[in-house]
Amino acid sequence: MEQINLALIEDDPVIRESLAAYLGAHPAIEIRVVADSVEHFLEQITSRPTQTDLLLLDIGLPGMSGLEGIRHIRQKCPDMDIVMLTTFEDDDKIFKALCSGACSYITKRTPLNTILEAVFTIHRGGSYMSPSIARKVVQHFMPKAPKTNDILSPRQQQIVQGLVDGLSYKLIADKLSISIDTVRDHIKHIYRTLEVNSKAEVIRKSLDGEI
């Protein structure tokens, strides 16, 4: 029968006890270590070595944070799966955790039955991300659409600003020390790039913050 030796590091006693009671009630899960800090966890496994397959690790902990702790925990338990279970959903913490060696990232808003399913998925070689976290990870690796600002040359941006300021082609030419024909050529390229057909549309895009 499948057997999972589980460890928990969580400083909130209510959450810690709820996780231990719910997950530990499953016949295939044995709670081996429960700690309220990374230091407490390291102390326990050093003084009383025990086999742990999977660790649920919080980030906001007293003393060493969960993010700082990953490296120390992996040194002691290199084969253990580390799963972040936390309230933090900002990109910086997500990617720091994953780059440091966590294999999964679950928010504390996740129902206990889903956390239980995730534990089995991870133990069987998979990974689990809460949907909101998975979306952030996917978005991070998606090709970024170029900003319109990036596809207009600096000179073209100057000409757009001249249009917004209400300058005529001649005044724009005089201001930029270029010929009026050069201004017209730039205007044509701007229309083509922005896929517009009039000066008013260029001005609207600028005022709307699109360029």
Summary of the structure (lengths in Angstrom):
residues: 211
radius of gyration: 28.0
end to end distance: 61.2
largest distance: 83.4
contacts: 607
relative contact order: 0.09
helix: 54%
strand: 13%
